[in-house]
């Protein structure tokens, strides 16, 4: 599934074996077997919280737009970039709806 383009209906969830902790308002993640940590800013931390269970990306997008002063297109572009990066590093996975 990971080769397909992301879209609003794509369902994504955190991988259950990822270690994470909140540090000074930001989320720090460690993928299994990784040799480095990944840090998420405030908005990235909101995305991480939303993905605690399988969630469609349109729902995550709506949460970002509702919470922050950001346009829909900008929020979508940033969300896609973040999810692709998290996926690339094995921190999240796509789930069949």
N, C-alpha and C positions, 0 to 999 in steps of 0.2 A: 504493500500500500504506500510506502514512503516515497516512491518515485512519482506519484501523481501530484498535480498541483493542489495546493491548499485552496479551499473555498469556504464560504460561510457555513456550509453544512458539515464540513470535516469535523469529526469528533476526535479530540485529543485528551490524553490524561498523563499525569506524571508517571514515570516508571516507579514501581514500588520499591526498588532497591537503591534509589537515589537518597543520599544523606543530605539533609539541609538544616539550616538554622538561621534565625533572624539575628542580625548583628547591626546595631545602630540604625534600625529602620530599613535595612536592606537585607535581602535574602542571599545566603551563601550556599552553593550547591556543590556536591561532589558525586560524580557518577562512579559506578563500580569500575574498578580497574583504571580510573583516570589518575593522572599524576599532577593534576592541577584543580584548583577550585574555580567555580564560575560565580560571579557576583551579579545580582540583579538590582537595579535601582528601584525606586518606589513603585513605578508603574509596572515594571517587570515582576515585582513581588506580588502585585495584585493579580497579574496573569497567573503566576505560580499558585496562588491561593485558589483561583477559580478552577484550576486543573487538578484539584485534589480528588476529583472523580471524573469519569468521562464526560466531557462537555463540548458542545458544538461551538466552533469559533465565533459564530454570530452572537452567541450569548456573552462570550468574553469581550468581544468588540463593544457590545452595548454597555457593559459594565464600565469599560474605560471611558467611553463617550459620556456616560452619565456622571462619572466621578470627576473627570478632569475637563478643563477648558481646551478641547482639542476637536478639530473638524473630523467628520466621519472618514474621509479619504485618508487623511494623515494617520488617524488611529488605525485604520485597516492596514496601511503600508507598514507601519511600525510593528503591528501585531504579527503580520506575516513574516517579517524579517526576524523577529524574536523567536517565533515558533520554529522556523527553519533552522535557526542556530541551535536551539534547544534539542531539536530532533537530530541534527548533525552530530551532536556530542552525546547522544544516547540518554538524554535527560527526560524526554517525553516520548510517547508513542501514539500512533493513530489507533483508534479503536473502531471496530465495525459498529455502525449505529444500531 
